[in-house]
């Protein structure tokens, strides 16, 4: 595992130095070997963590989790856009207040392996805006990653802090996710390589509430087909509803088939407006996941809320073999989700 971390850090170092001037272009096509690389595991999954004095952290793995919803990342600040330095500051504040990113898929399956005392949060980005993932063309035709795009800032955090693993789900639509038609395949491969997720935001941001069931299936399958054309074999497993609008036909949101393309969504995300339940809680519903709007008002409001109500917050015990919760919450556990973990009440 140490070798893996060193390798990953070396790659980060090479990669990030390429973002500064003089610019050093990154390879256009990641090699097959590079694509096979996996990021370092979370420190919490290390065996040494098992000796942690978990009680000192007041773990509560039945606490709430913030799924943060970002739209534009760029120069403007507003309800649907976050200024780039404010986005940096968000990640820094989250880190300093012991939040650590996990991917949506790991959150919904309860695969949360974080250090004791930390709280998972999920990063989501809707619409595939240019500020999410931007390449800058160099004189020789090669490109570098814009250091002021969301992906670069997340990677910058993971370089700065060992226990900040790159994570985030990008809910894109077509025909041009991230608004640069030149590098669509390269960008999707880049996301996959660094452990990010690609989600469904309908083919062209259709309002699903206004479509027939057949049209909903087409809009969702076409998105998946496009992603798989650029990234063969990639499994899209989550959907963020455009405009937060829910199709009347729930089953069409979950799975479907259109012109030989099938899709299955294990998670459906709403627009707004509060933290989501622990994946181990009875009220956890992966098909109706609320999100916190990560703007200058809502995110600080919820961070302050959890400062004042630490008992509401998911706090990891640092040991993936155990599910640790305060005794008085025992009745709220969804026993089906424990998945072989040992239950520890205190
Ligand atoms: Zn949208």
Boltz pocket constraint, residues with backbone or C-beta under 6 A from the ligand:
constraints:
  - pocket:
      binder: B
      contacts: [[A, 126], [A, 127], [A, 201], [A, 205], [A, 241], [A, 242], [A, 243]]
      max_distance: 6.0
